[in-house]
Amino acid sequence: RYPEARLTVAHDGPQRGKLETLTRELGLQNVRFTGYVSQQQTPEVYDEADIYLTSPNIDNMPGSLLECFAAGLPVVATKAGGIPYILEDERTGLLVECNDHHAMAECAFRLMEEDGLALKLTRNARAECGKYTPDAVGRAWRELYHELRSDRTDRL
């Protein structure tokens, strides 16, 4: 649907060789594998992108999602691990089931085709960053400790 679109696969991982082979076998054009991306290079990679796609089957709490939120980059991600605790579907990004590459592609198309969707998601996502400031995280930990302590005291 978008022959001029480009896909950048950033970083390295155990699947890189298979992905490069699949890219060649399918005759895909405009696919670039960057290899390792340093922290200093990360903002440049985000600035070059229009959509961030991440499709892990296992992930705890990926900081890259918060980086994208802060950078104003719309995100499509799988519902792996802790991702749904960071990204709320249809509010701060779009979520798909693991291994559903068709759904991921459709979400990317939605971001390009639905007027205002990307802007709505990125505005909400940027506002969400406030939950992850050092003060906010410290406050949340203190509240949890007090709750756990009082719960334990109640049982004694």
N, CA, C and O atoms as a GROMACS GRO file, in nm:
protein
  624
    1ARG      N    1   0.082  -0.121   0.000
    1ARG     CA    2   0.000   0.000   0.000
    1ARG      C    3   0.086   0.126   0.000
    1ARG      O    4   0.041   0.231  -0.046
    2TYR      N    5   0.207   0.116   0.051
    2TYR     CA    6   0.297   0.232   0.059
    2TYR      C    7   0.435   0.192   0.007
    2TYR      O    8   0.526   0.168   0.087
    3PRO      N    9   0.452   0.184  -0.124
    3PRO     CA   10   0.581   0.138  -0.179
    3PRO      C   11   0.699   0.228  -0.143
    3PRO      O   12   0.814   0.183  -0.148
    4GLU      N   13   0.674   0.354  -0.108
    4GLU     CA   14   0.783   0.444  -0.072
    4GLU      C   15   0.822   0.434   0.075
    4GLU      O   16   0.920   0.495   0.118
    5ALA      N   17   0.746   0.358   0.153
    5ALA     CA   18   0.772   0.344   0.296
    5ALA      C   19   0.906   0.273   0.318
    5ALA      O   20   0.949   0.190   0.238
    6ARG      N   21   0.970   0.309   0.429
    6ARG     CA   22   1.097   0.246   0.467
    6ARG      C   23   1.082   0.181   0.605
    6ARG      O   24   1.011   0.232   0.692
    7LEU      N   25   1.149   0.070   0.622
    7LEU     CA   26   1.152   0.001   0.750
    7LEU      C   27   1.296  -0.001   0.799
    7LEU      O   28   1.385  -0.050   0.730
    8THR      N   29   1.316   0.052   0.917
    8THR     CA   30   1.449   0.048   0.979
    8THR      C   31   1.442  -0.049   1.096
    8THR      O   32   1.361  -0.032   1.187
    9VAL      N   33   1.527  -0.150   1.093
    9VAL     CA   34   1.536  -0.246   1.202
    9VAL      C   35   1.660  -0.206   1.282
    9VAL      O   36   1.773  -0.228   1.240
   10ALA      N   37   1.634  -0.148   1.399
   10ALA     CA   38   1.744  -0.096   1.480
   10ALA      C   39   1.786  -0.198   1.585
   10ALA      O   40   1.704  -0.275   1.635
   11HIS      N   41   1.913  -0.198   1.617
   11HIS     CA   42   1.977  -0.287   1.714
   11HIS      C   43   2.001  -0.424   1.653
   11HIS      O   44   1.959  -0.454   1.542
   12ASP      N   45   2.069  -0.503   1.728
   12ASP     CA   46   2.097  -0.641   1.690
   12ASP      C   47   2.022  -0.734   1.783
   12ASP      O   48   1.981  -0.695   1.892
   13GLY      N   49   2.005  -0.855   1.739
   13GLY     CA   50   1.940  -0.955   1.822
   13GLY      C   51   1.956  -1.091   1.758
   13GLY      O   52   2.010  -1.102   1.648
   14PRO      N   53   1.909  -1.193   1.826
   14PRO     CA   54   1.927  -1.328   1.776
   14PRO      C   55   1.851  -1.357   1.646
   14PRO      O   56   1.882  -1.454   1.577
   15GLN      N   57   1.753  -1.275   1.612
   15GLN     CA   58   1.673  -1.298   1.492
   15GLN      C   59   1.723  -1.220   1.370
   15GLN      O   60   1.666  -1.233   1.262
   16ARG      N   61   1.826  -1.138   1.387
   16ARG     CA   62   1.869  -1.051   1.278
   16ARG      C   63   1.900  -1.129   1.150
   16ARG      O   64   1.853  -1.092   1.042
   17GLY      N   65   1.978  -1.236   1.159
   17GLY     CA   66   2.013  -1.314   1.039
   17GLY      C   67   1.890  -1.368   0.968
   17GLY      O   68   1.881  -1.362   0.845
   18LYS      N   69   1.796  -1.420   1.045
   18LYS     CA   70   1.672  -1.472   0.986
   18LYS      C   71   1.592  -1.360   0.920
   18LYS      O   72   1.534  -1.379   0.813
   19LEU      N   73   1.589  -1.243   0.985
   19LEU     CA   74   1.514  -1.131   0.927
   19LEU      C   75   1.579  -1.081   0.798
   19LEU      O   76   1.509  -1.047   0.702
   20GLU      N   77   1.711  -1.077   0.795
   20GLU     CA   78   1.780  -1.035   0.672
   20GLU      C   79   1.754  -1.135   0.559
   20GLU      O   80   1.732  -1.095   0.445
   21THR      N   81   1.757  -1.264   0.591
   21THR     CA   82   1.728  -1.367   0.491
   21THR      C   83   1.585  -1.354   0.441
   21THR      O   84   1.561  -1.359   0.320
   22LEU      N   85   1.490  -1.338   0.532
   22LEU     CA   86   1.350  -1.323   0.494
   22LEU      C   87   1.330  -1.199   0.406
   22LEU      O   88   1.253  -1.203   0.310
   23THR      N   89   1.398  -1.092   0.440
   23THR     CA   90   1.389  -0.968   0.360
   23THR      C   91   1.432  -0.995   0.216
   23THR      O   92   1.366  -0.952   0.122
   24ARG      N   93   1.544  -1.066   0.200
   24ARG     CA   94   1.593  -1.100   0.066
   24ARG      C   95   1.496  -1.194  -0.006
   24ARG      O   96   1.465  -1.173  -0.123
   25GLU      N   97   1.450  -1.297   0.065
   25GLU     CA   98   1.360  -1.396   0.003
   25GLU      C   99   1.231  -1.332  -0.045
   25GLU      O  100   1.178  -1.370  -0.150
   26LEU      N  101   1.179  -1.237   0.031
   26LEU     CA  102   1.054  -1.171  -0.006
   26LEU      C  103   1.076  -1.057  -0.106
   26LEU      O  104   0.980  -1.000  -0.158
   27GLY      N  105   1.201  -1.025  -0.131
   27GLY     CA  106   1.233  -0.916  -0.225
   27GLY      C  107   1.188  -0.781  -0.173
   27GLY      O  108   1.150  -0.693  -0.251
   28LEU      N  109   1.193  -0.763  -0.042
   28LEU     CA  110   1.149  -0.636   0.017
   28LEU      C  111   1.248  -0.525  -0.015
   28LEU      O  112   1.369  -0.544  -0.011
   29GLN      N  113   1.195  -0.411  -0.045
   29GLN     CA  114   1.276  -0.293  -0.074
   29GLN      C  115   1.271  -0.200   0.046
   29GLN      O  116   1.182  -0.212   0.131
   30ASN      N  117   1.364  -0.109   0.053
   30ASN     CA  118   1.364  -0.002   0.154
   30ASN      C  119   1.369  -0.056   0.298
   30ASN      O  120   1.307   0.003   0.387
   31VAL      N  121   1.440  -0.165   0.321
   31VAL     CA  122   1.460  -0.218   0.455
   31VAL      C  123   1.607  -0.198   0.491
   31VAL      O  124   1.696  -0.236   0.415
   32ARG      N  125   1.629  -0.138   0.607
   32ARG     CA  126   1.766  -0.110   0.652
   32ARG      C  127   1.785  -0.170   0.791
   32ARG      O  128   1.703  -0.151   0.881
   33PHE      N  129   1.895  -0.243   0.806
   33PHE     CA  130   1.934  -0.299   0.936
   33PHE      C  131   2.050  -0.214   0.987
   33PHE      O  132   2.156  -0.209   0.925
   34THR      N  133   2.029  -0.147   1.101
   34THR     CA  134   2.131  -0.055   1.150
   34THR      C  135   2.238  -0.121   1.234
   34THR      O  136   2.349  -0.069   1.246
   35GLY      N  137   2.206  -0.236   1.294
   35GLY     CA  138   2.298  -0.293   1.391
   35GLY      C  139   2.285  -0.217   1.522
   35GLY      O  140   2.183  -0.153   1.548
   36TYR      N  141   2.388  -0.227   1.603
   36TYR     CA  142   2.387  -0.164   1.735
   36TYR      C  143   2.362  -0.014   1.725
   36TYR      O  144   2.417   0.054   1.638
   37VAL      N  145   2.277   0.038   1.814
   37VAL     CA  146   2.248   0.181   1.822
   37VAL      C  147   2.284   0.227   1.963
   37VAL      O  148   2.227   0.179   2.061
   38SER      N  149   2.378   0.320   1.973
   38SER     CA  150   2.418   0.370   2.104
   38SER      C  151   2.312   0.463   2.160
   38SER      O  152   2.223   0.507   2.088
   39GLN      N  153   2.321   0.492   2.289
   39GLN     CA  154   2.227   0.586   2.351
   39GLN      C  155   2.236   0.723   2.284
   39GLN      O  156   2.136   0.793   2.271
   40GLN      N  157   2.356   0.761   2.242
   40GLN     CA  158   2.374   0.890   2.177
   40GLN      C  159   2.306   0.893   2.040
   40GLN      O  160   2.262   0.999   1.995
   41GLN      N  161   2.298   0.780   1.973
   41GLN     CA  162   2.237   0.772   1.840
   41GLN      C  163   2.085   0.754   1.845
   41GLN      O  164   2.017   0.780   1.746
   42THR      N  165   2.032   0.710   1.959
   42THR     CA  166   1.891   0.677   1.969
   42THR      C  167   1.800   0.794   1.932
   42THR      O  168   1.705   0.773   1.856
   43PRO      N  169   1.823   0.916   1.981
   43PRO     CA  170   1.733   1.026   1.942
   43PRO      C  171   1.728   1.047   1.790
   43PRO      O  172   1.622   1.079   1.735
   44GLU      N  173   1.840   1.030   1.723
   44GLU     CA  174   1.844   1.046   1.578
   44GLU      C  175   1.758   0.939   1.509
   44GLU      O  176   1.686   0.969   1.413
   45VAL      N  177   1.765   0.816   1.559
   45VAL     CA  178   1.684   0.707   1.502
   45VAL      C  179   1.536   0.738   1.521
   45VAL      O  180   1.456   0.720   1.429
   46TYR      N  181   1.498   0.786   1.641
   46TYR     CA  182   1.359   0.821   1.666
   46TYR      C  183   1.315   0.938   1.577
   46TYR      O  184   1.204   0.938   1.525
   47ASP      N  185   1.402   1.037   1.560
   47ASP     CA  186   1.367   1.153   1.478
   47ASP      C  187   1.342   1.115   1.332
   47ASP      O  188   1.261   1.178   1.264
   48GLU      N  189   1.412   1.013   1.285
   48GLU     CA  190   1.397   0.969   1.146
   48GLU      C  191   1.270   0.887   1.125
   48GLU      O  192   1.227   0.868   1.011
   49ALA      N  193   1.211   0.839   1.232
   49ALA     CA  194   1.097   0.748   1.222
   49ALA      C  195   0.964   0.822   1.231
   49ALA      O  196   0.956   0.931   1.288
   50ASP      N  197   0.861   0.762   1.174
   50ASP     CA  198   0.724   0.813   1.185
   50ASP      C  199   0.641   0.727   1.278
   50ASP      O  200   0.545   0.774   1.338
   51ILE      N  201   0.678   0.599   1.289
   51ILE     CA  202   0.605   0.503   1.372
   51ILE      C  203   0.709   0.409   1.433
   51ILE      O  204   0.806   0.371   1.368
   52TYR      N  205   0.688   0.373   1.560
   52TYR     CA  206   0.775   0.277   1.628
   52TYR      C  207   0.699   0.147   1.641
   52TYR      O  208   0.593   0.142   1.702
   53LEU      N  209   0.754   0.040   1.583
   53LEU     CA  210   0.696  -0.093   1.592
   53LEU      C  211   0.787  -0.179   1.679
   53LEU      O  212   0.908  -0.183   1.658
   54THR      N  213   0.729  -0.245   1.777
   54THR     CA  214   0.806  -0.338   1.858
   54THR      C  215   0.724  -0.465   1.877
   54THR      O  216   0.608  -0.459   1.917
   55SER      N  217   0.785  -0.579   1.848
   55SER     CA  218   0.707  -0.703   1.844
   55SER      C  219   0.768  -0.817   1.925
   55SER      O  220   0.776  -0.929   1.875
   56PRO      N  221   0.811  -0.791   2.048
   56PRO     CA  222   0.867  -0.902   2.126
   56PRO      C  223   0.758  -0.997   2.174
   56PRO      O  224   0.641  -0.961   2.185
   57ASN      N  225   0.799  -1.120   2.201
   57ASN     CA  226   0.710  -1.216   2.266
   57ASN      C  227   0.734  -1.217   2.416
   57ASN      O  228   0.649  -1.262   2.494
   58ILE      N  229   0.850  -1.166   2.457
   58ILE     CA  230   0.886  -1.156   2.599
   58ILE      C  231   0.951  -1.020   2.619
   58ILE      O  232   1.046  -0.985   2.549
   59ASP      N  233   0.901  -0.944   2.714
   59ASP     CA  234   0.964  -0.817   2.749
   59ASP      C  235   0.908  -0.774   2.883
   59ASP      O  236   0.788  -0.788   2.908
   60ASN      N  237   0.992  -0.724   2.968
   60ASN     CA  238   0.947  -0.684   3.101
   60ASN      C  239   0.889  -0.544   3.097
   60ASN      O  240   0.767  -0.528   3.087
   61MET      N  241   0.971  -0.445   3.106
   61MET     CA  242   0.926  -0.305   3.108
   61MET      C  243   1.018  -0.225   3.015
   61MET      O  244   1.110  -0.158   3.063
   62PRO      N  245   0.996  -0.231   2.886
   62PRO     CA  246   1.090  -0.169   2.792
   62PRO      C  247   1.092  -0.016   2.803
   62PRO      O  248   0.991   0.052   2.783
   63GLY      N  249   1.209   0.035   2.835
   63GLY     CA  250   1.229   0.179   2.844
   63GLY      C  251   1.211   0.248   2.710
   63GLY      O  252   1.182   0.368   2.705
   64SER      N  253   1.229   0.174   2.600
   64SER     CA  254   1.214   0.234   2.467
   64SER      C  255   1.073   0.290   2.446
   64SER      O  256   1.056   0.388   2.373
   65LEU      N  257   0.973   0.230   2.509
   65LEU     CA  258   0.838   0.283   2.495
   65LEU      C  259   0.828   0.423   2.555
   65LEU      O  260   0.769   0.513   2.496
   66LEU      N  261   0.887   0.440   2.673
   66LEU     CA  262   0.885   0.573   2.737
   66LEU      C  263   0.966   0.673   2.656
   66LEU      O  264   0.929   0.790   2.646
   67GLU      N  265   1.076   0.628   2.598
   67GLU     CA  266   1.155   0.716   2.511
   67GLU      C  267   1.070   0.763   2.392
   67GLU      O  268   1.073   0.880   2.355
   68CYS      N  269   0.994   0.671   2.333
   68CYS     CA  270   0.907   0.707   2.221
   68CYS      C  271   0.796   0.801   2.267
   68CYS      O  272   0.762   0.897   2.197
   69PHE      N  273   0.738   0.774   2.383
   69PHE     CA  274   0.636   0.863   2.438
   69PHE      C  275   0.692   1.005   2.449
   69PHE      O  276   0.628   1.101   2.406
   70ALA      N  277   0.812   1.016   2.506
   70ALA     CA  278   0.873   1.148   2.526
   70ALA      C  279   0.910   1.214   2.393
   70ALA      O  280   0.905   1.336   2.381
   71ALA      N  281   0.946   1.132   2.295
   71ALA     CA  282   0.987   1.184   2.164
   71ALA      C  283   0.869   1.217   2.074
   71ALA      O  284   0.887   1.275   1.967
   72GLY      N  285   0.747   1.182   2.116
   72GLY     CA  286   0.630   1.208   2.032
   72GLY      C  287   0.616   1.112   1.916
   72GLY      O  288   0.560   1.147   1.812
   73LEU      N  289   0.666   0.990   1.934
   73LEU     CA  290   0.661   0.890   1.828
   73LEU      C  291   0.550   0.789   1.858
   73LEU      O  292   0.553   0.726   1.963
   74PRO      N  293   0.452   0.773   1.768
   74PRO     CA  294   0.344   0.677   1.793
   74PRO      C  295   0.398   0.534   1.795
   74PRO      O  296   0.489   0.499   1.720
   75VAL      N  297   0.340   0.452   1.883
   75VAL     CA  298   0.390   0.317   1.908
   75VAL      C  299   0.284   0.212   1.877
   75VAL      O  300   0.168   0.226   1.913
   76VAL      N  301   0.329   0.105   1.810
   76VAL     CA  302   0.251  -0.017   1.793
   76VAL      C  303   0.335  -0.127   1.857
   76VAL      O  304   0.451  -0.145   1.821
   77ALA      N  305   0.277  -0.200   1.953
   77ALA     CA  306   0.353  -0.301   2.027
   77ALA      C  307   0.270  -0.425   2.050
   77ALA      O  308   0.147  -0.423   2.044
   78THR      N  309   0.340  -0.534   2.076
   78THR     CA  310   0.272  -0.657   2.114
   78THR      C  311   0.236  -0.653   2.263
   78THR      O  312   0.292  -0.575   2.340
   79LYS      N  313   0.141  -0.737   2.300
   79LYS     CA  314   0.094  -0.743   2.439
   79LYS      C  315   0.184  -0.834   2.523
   79LYS      O  316   0.136  -0.914   2.602
   80ALA      N  317   0.313  -0.821   2.506
   80ALA     CA  318   0.409  -0.907   2.575
   80ALA      C  319   0.446  -0.849   2.711
   80ALA      O  320   0.462  -0.728   2.726
   81GLY      N  321   0.460  -0.937   2.810
   81GLY     CA  322   0.514  -0.900   2.941
   81GLY      C  323   0.453  -0.775   3.000
   81GLY      O  324   0.331  -0.765   3.016
   82GLY      N  325   0.538  -0.678   3.032
   82GLY     CA  326   0.495  -0.556   3.097
   82GLY      C  327   0.448  -0.447   3.003
   82GLY      O  328   0.407  -0.340   3.048
   83ILE      N  329   0.453  -0.471   2.873
   83ILE     CA  330   0.415  -0.367   2.777
   83ILE      C  331   0.274  -0.314   2.803
   83ILE      O  332   0.256  -0.192   2.802
   84PRO      N  333   0.173  -0.398   2.826
   84PRO     CA  334   0.038  -0.343   2.852
   84PRO      C  335   0.027  -0.263   2.981
   84PRO      O  336  -0.072  -0.192   3.000
   85TYR      N  337   0.127  -0.272   3.069
   85TYR     CA  338   0.126  -0.189   3.191
   85TYR      C  339   0.179  -0.050   3.162
   85TYR      O  340   0.155   0.043   3.239
   86ILE      N  341   0.251  -0.034   3.052
   86ILE     CA  342   0.305   0.096   3.012
   86ILE      C  343   0.216   0.160   2.906
   86ILE      O  344   0.182   0.278   2.915
   87LEU      N  345   0.179   0.081   2.806
   87LEU     CA  346   0.105   0.131   2.690
   87LEU      C  347  -0.041   0.088   2.698
   87LEU      O  348  -0.071  -0.031   2.703
   88GLU      N  349  -0.130   0.185   2.700
   88GLU     CA  350  -0.274   0.155   2.704
   88GLU      C  351  -0.328   0.160   2.561
   88GLU      O  352  -0.318   0.262   2.494
   89ASP      N  353  -0.385   0.048   2.517
   89ASP     CA  354  -0.435   0.036   2.380
   89ASP      C  355  -0.538   0.144   2.348
   89ASP      O  356  -0.630   0.170   2.426
   90GLU      N  357  -0.519   0.207   2.235
   90GLU     CA  358  -0.608   0.311   2.182
   90GLU      C  359  -0.599   0.443   2.260
   90GLU      O  360  -0.665   0.540   2.223
   91ARG      N  361  -0.518   0.449   2.366
   91ARG     CA  362  -0.500   0.575   2.440
   91ARG      C  363  -0.358   0.629   2.428
   91ARG      O  364  -0.339   0.746   2.396
   92THR      N  365  -0.258   0.544   2.453
   92THR     CA  366  -0.120   0.589   2.442
   92THR      C  367  -0.044   0.516   2.333
   92THR      O  368   0.075   0.542   2.311
   93GLY      N  369  -0.109   0.427   2.265
   93GLY     CA  370  -0.049   0.351   2.155
   93GLY      C  371  -0.147   0.244   2.110
   93GLY      O  372  -0.263   0.243   2.150
   94LEU      N  373  -0.098   0.155   2.026
   94LEU     CA  374  -0.182   0.046   1.976
   94LEU      C  375  -0.116  -0.087   2.012
   94LEU      O  376   0.004  -0.105   1.992
   95LEU      N  377  -0.195  -0.179   2.064
   95LEU     CA  378  -0.146  -0.310   2.105
   95LEU      C  379  -0.202  -0.419   2.015
   95LEU      O  380  -0.318  -0.414   1.972
   96VAL      N  381  -0.117  -0.518   1.987
   96VAL     CA  382  -0.159  -0.634   1.909
   96VAL      C  383  -0.113  -0.760   1.982
   96VAL      O  384  -0.025  -0.754   2.068
   97GLU      N  385  -0.173  -0.873   1.948
   97GLU     CA  386  -0.131  -1.001   2.006
   97GLU      C  387   0.009  -1.035   1.955
   97GLU      O  388   0.049  -0.994   1.846
   98CYS      N  389   0.081  -1.111   2.034
   98CYS     CA  390   0.213  -1.158   1.993
   98CYS      C  391   0.201  -1.243   1.867
   98CYS      O  392   0.103  -1.316   1.849
   99ASN      N  393   0.298  -1.232   1.780
   99ASN     CA  394   0.307  -1.310   1.655
   99ASN      C  395   0.199  -1.276   1.553
   99ASN      O  396   0.178  -1.353   1.459
  100ASP      N  397   0.131  -1.166   1.569
  100ASP     CA  398   0.027  -1.128   1.472
  100ASP      C  399   0.079  -1.013   1.385
  100ASP      O  400   0.045  -0.896   1.406
  101HIS      N  401   0.162  -1.049   1.287
  101HIS     CA  402   0.224  -0.946   1.203
  101HIS      C  403   0.122  -0.875   1.114
  101HIS      O  404   0.143  -0.760   1.077
  102HIS      N  405   0.012  -0.941   1.080
  102HIS     CA  406  -0.092  -0.874   1.002
  102HIS      C  407  -0.157  -0.762   1.083
  102HIS      O  408  -0.180  -0.653   1.031
  103ALA      N  409  -0.186  -0.789   1.210
  103ALA     CA  410  -0.246  -0.687   1.296
  103ALA      C  411  -0.149  -0.571   1.316
  103ALA      O  412  -0.191  -0.455   1.320
  104MET      N  413  -0.021  -0.601   1.330
  104MET     CA  414   0.078  -0.495   1.348
  104MET      C  415   0.081  -0.405   1.223
  104MET      O  416   0.083  -0.282   1.235
  105ALA      N  417   0.080  -0.466   1.106
  105ALA     CA  418   0.079  -0.388   0.982
  105ALA      C  419  -0.049  -0.304   0.973
  105ALA      O  420  -0.044  -0.187   0.934
  106GLU      N  421  -0.162  -0.363   1.007
  106GLU     CA  422  -0.288  -0.287   1.001
  106GLU      C  423  -0.286  -0.168   1.097
  106GLU      O  424  -0.339  -0.062   1.064
  107CYS      N  425  -0.226  -0.186   1.214
  107CYS     CA  426  -0.215  -0.073   1.307
  107CYS      C  427  -0.126   0.037   1.250
  107CYS      O  428  -0.157   0.155   1.264
  108ALA      N  429  -0.018  -0.001   1.185
  108ALA     CA  430   0.068   0.099   1.121
  108ALA      C  431  -0.010   0.173   1.013
  108ALA      O  432   0.001   0.295   1.001
  109PHE      N  433  -0.089   0.101   0.935
  109PHE     CA  434  -0.172   0.166   0.832
  109PHE      C  435  -0.273   0.261   0.896
  109PHE      O  436  -0.296   0.371   0.846
  110ARG      N  437  -0.332   0.218   1.006
  110ARG     CA  438  -0.428   0.306   1.077
  110ARG      C  439  -0.362   0.437   1.115
  110ARG      O  440  -0.420   0.544   1.098
  111LEU      N  441  -0.240   0.428   1.168
  111LEU     CA  442  -0.169   0.550   1.210
  111LEU      C  443  -0.146   0.644   1.092
  111LEU      O  444  -0.147   0.766   1.107
  112MET      N  445  -0.126   0.586   0.974
  112MET     CA  446  -0.102   0.669   0.855
  112MET      C  447  -0.233   0.720   0.794
  112MET      O  448  -0.234   0.824   0.729
  113GLU      N  449  -0.342   0.648   0.813
  113GLU     CA  450  -0.464   0.677   0.739
  113GLU      C  451  -0.574   0.741   0.822
  113GLU      O  452  -0.656   0.815   0.767
  114GLU      N  453  -0.580   0.716   0.953
  114GLU     CA  454  -0.687   0.774   1.036
  114GLU      C  455  -0.648   0.913   1.082
  114GLU      O  456  -0.554   0.930   1.160
  115ASP      N  457  -0.721   1.011   1.035
  115ASP     CA  458  -0.693   1.149   1.073
  115ASP      C  459  -0.696   1.167   1.224
  115ASP      O  460  -0.793   1.130   1.290
  116GLY      N  461  -0.590   1.223   1.276
  116GLY     CA  462  -0.584   1.259   1.417
  116GLY      C  463  -0.546   1.146   1.512
  116GLY      O  464  -0.520   1.173   1.629
  117LEU      N  465  -0.542   1.022   1.466
  117LEU     CA  466  -0.512   0.911   1.557
  117LEU      C  467  -0.370   0.921   1.614
  117LEU      O  468  -0.351   0.912   1.735
  118ALA      N  469  -0.272   0.939   1.528
  118ALA     CA  470  -0.133   0.947   1.576
  118ALA      C  471  -0.115   1.065   1.671
  118ALA      O  472  -0.047   1.052   1.773
  119LEU      N  473  -0.175   1.177   1.640
  119LEU     CA  474  -0.163   1.295   1.727
  119LEU      C  475  -0.227   1.269   1.863
  119LEU      O  476  -0.170   1.303   1.966
  120LYS      N  477  -0.346   1.208   1.864
  120LYS     CA  478  -0.414   1.177   1.990
  120LYS      C  479  -0.328   1.084   2.076
  120LYS      O  480  -0.310   1.109   2.195
  121LEU      N  481  -0.275   0.978   2.015
  121LEU     CA  482  -0.195   0.881   2.089
  121LEU      C  483  -0.067   0.943   2.143
  121LEU      O  484  -0.029   0.918   2.258
  122THR      N  485   0.000   1.023   2.060
  122THR     CA  486   0.128   1.080   2.104
  122THR      C  487   0.107   1.186   2.212
  122THR      O  488   0.190   1.200   2.302
  123ARG      N  489  -0.001   1.262   2.204
  123ARG     CA  490  -0.029   1.360   2.311
  123ARG      C  491  -0.057   1.289   2.443
  123ARG      O  492  -0.004   1.328   2.548
  124ASN      N  493  -0.138   1.185   2.438
  124ASN     CA  494  -0.167   1.108   2.560
  124ASN      C  495  -0.041   1.041   2.614
  124ASN      O  496  -0.018   1.038   2.734
  125ALA      N  497   0.040   0.988   2.524
  125ALA     CA  498   0.162   0.918   2.565
  125ALA      C  499   0.261   1.015   2.629
  125ALA      O  500   0.324   0.982   2.730
  126ARG      N  501   0.275   1.133   2.572
  126ARG     CA  502   0.368   1.230   2.631
  126ARG      C  503   0.322   1.268   2.771
  126ARG      O  504   0.405   1.281   2.862
  127ALA      N  505   0.194   1.286   2.790
  127ALA     CA  506   0.141   1.320   2.923
  127ALA      C  507   0.167   1.206   3.022
  127ALA      O  508   0.187   1.230   3.141
  128GLU      N  509   0.167   1.084   2.972
  128GLU     CA  510   0.190   0.965   3.056
  128GLU      C  511   0.332   0.964   3.114
  128GLU      O  512   0.355   0.902   3.218
  129CYS      N  513   0.425   1.031   3.050
  129CYS     CA  514   0.564   1.033   3.096
  129CYS      C  515   0.576   1.087   3.238
  129CYS      O  516   0.670   1.052   3.310
  130GLY      N  517   0.482   1.172   3.279
  130GLY     CA  518   0.486   1.227   3.414
  130GLY      C  519   0.480   1.121   3.522
  130GLY      O  520   0.527   1.144   3.634
  131LYS      N  521   0.424   1.004   3.492
  131LYS     CA  522   0.416   0.895   3.589
  131LYS      C  523   0.552   0.832   3.617
  131LYS      O  524   0.567   0.757   3.713
  132TYR      N  525   0.651   0.863   3.533
  132TYR     CA  526   0.780   0.797   3.542
  132TYR      C  527   0.894   0.890   3.582
  132TYR      O  528   1.011   0.854   3.567
  133THR      N  529   0.862   1.008   3.633
  133THR     CA  530   0.967   1.096   3.684
  133THR      C  531   1.020   1.037   3.814
  133THR      O  532   0.951   0.960   3.880
  134PRO      N  533   1.143   1.072   3.852
  134PRO     CA  534   1.197   1.019   3.978
  134PRO      C  535   1.105   1.047   4.098
  134PRO      O  536   1.086   0.960   4.182
  135ASP      N  537   1.050   1.168   4.106
  135ASP     CA  538   0.961   1.200   4.218
  135ASP      C  539   0.836   1.113   4.219
  135ASP      O  540   0.794   1.062   4.323
  136ALA      N  541   0.776   1.096   4.101
  136ALA     CA  542   0.653   1.016   4.093
  136ALA      C  543   0.680   0.870   4.127
  136ALA      O  544   0.601   0.807   4.198
  137VAL      N  545   0.789   0.815   4.077
  137VAL     CA  546   0.822   0.675   4.105
  137VAL      C  547   0.854   0.657   4.253
  137VAL      O  548   0.811   0.560   4.315
  138GLY      N  549   0.931   0.750   4.310
  138GLY     CA  550   0.963   0.743   4.452
  138GLY      C  551   0.838   0.748   4.538
  138GLY      O  552   0.826   0.673   4.635
  139ARG      N  553   0.745   0.836   4.504
  139ARG     CA  554   0.619   0.848   4.577
  139ARG      C  555   0.540   0.716   4.569
  139ARG      O  556   0.485   0.670   4.669
  140ALA      N  557   0.536   0.657   4.450
  140ALA     CA  558   0.461   0.532   4.432
  140ALA      C  559   0.523   0.420   4.515
  140ALA      O  560   0.451   0.340   4.575
  141TRP      N  561   0.657   0.412   4.518
  141TRP     CA  562   0.724   0.310   4.599
  141TRP      C  563   0.694   0.331   4.747
  141TRP      O  564   0.665   0.235   4.819
  142ARG      N  565   0.702   0.457   4.793
  142ARG     CA  566   0.673   0.484   4.934
  142ARG      C  567   0.530   0.445   4.970
  142ARG      O  568   0.507   0.386   5.075
  143GLU      N  569   0.436   0.477   4.884
  143GLU     CA  570   0.296   0.441   4.909
  143GLU      C  571   0.280   0.289   4.917
  143GLU      O  572   0.208   0.237   5.003
  144LEU      N  573   0.347   0.218   4.827
  144LEU     CA  574   0.340   0.072   4.828
  144LEU      C  575   0.398   0.016   4.957
  144LEU      O  576   0.338  -0.072   5.020
  145TYR      N  577   0.515   0.066   4.998
  145TYR     CA  578   0.576   0.019   5.123
  145TYR      C  579   0.485   0.045   5.243
  145TYR      O  580   0.470  -0.041   5.330
  146HIS      N  581   0.425   0.164   5.248
  146HIS     CA  582   0.334   0.195   5.360
  146HIS      C  583   0.212   0.102   5.358
  146HIS      O  584   0.167   0.054   5.462
  147GLU      N  585   0.160   0.078   5.240
  147GLU     CA  586   0.045  -0.012   5.227
  147GLU      C  587   0.081  -0.153   5.271
  147GLU      O  588   0.005  -0.217   5.344
  148LEU      N  589   0.196  -0.202   5.228
  148LEU     CA  590   0.238  -0.337   5.266
  148LEU      C  591   0.265  -0.345   5.416
  148LEU      O  592   0.230  -0.444   5.480
  149ARG      N  593   0.327  -0.242   5.470
  149ARG     CA  594   0.357  -0.242   5.612
  149ARG      C  595   0.229  -0.240   5.695
  149ARG      O  596   0.217  -0.315   5.792
  150SER      N  597   0.134  -0.155   5.658
  150SER     CA  598   0.010  -0.147   5.735
  150SER      C  599  -0.072  -0.275   5.718
  150SER      O  600  -0.141  -0.317   5.811
  151ASP      N  601  -0.065  -0.337   5.601
  151ASP     CA  602  -0.135  -0.461   5.579
  151ASP      C  603  -0.077  -0.571   5.668
  151ASP      O  604  -0.150  -0.652   5.724
  152ARG      N  605   0.054  -0.572   5.680
  152ARG     CA  606   0.122  -0.672   5.764
  152ARG      C  607   0.089  -0.646   5.913
  152ARG      O  608   0.064  -0.741   5.988
  153THR      N  609   0.088  -0.521   5.954
  153THR     CA  610   0.057  -0.484   6.091
  153THR      C  611  -0.086  -0.524   6.125
  153THR      O  612  -0.113  -0.569   6.236
  154ASP      N  613  -0.178  -0.508   6.031
  154ASP     CA  614  -0.318  -0.545   6.053
  154ASP      C  615  -0.334  -0.694   6.077
  154ASP      O  616  -0.424  -0.736   6.150
  155ARG      N  617  -0.249  -0.774   6.016
  155ARG     CA  618  -0.260  -0.920   6.030
  155ARG      C  619  -0.196  -0.970   6.159
  155ARG      O  620  -0.226  -1.081   6.202
  156LEU      N  621  -0.110  -0.891   6.221
  156LEU     CA  622  -0.043  -0.935   6.345
  156LEU      C  623  -0.130  -0.919   6.461
  156LEU      O  624  -0.090  -0.951   6.573
   0.00000   0.00000   0.00000
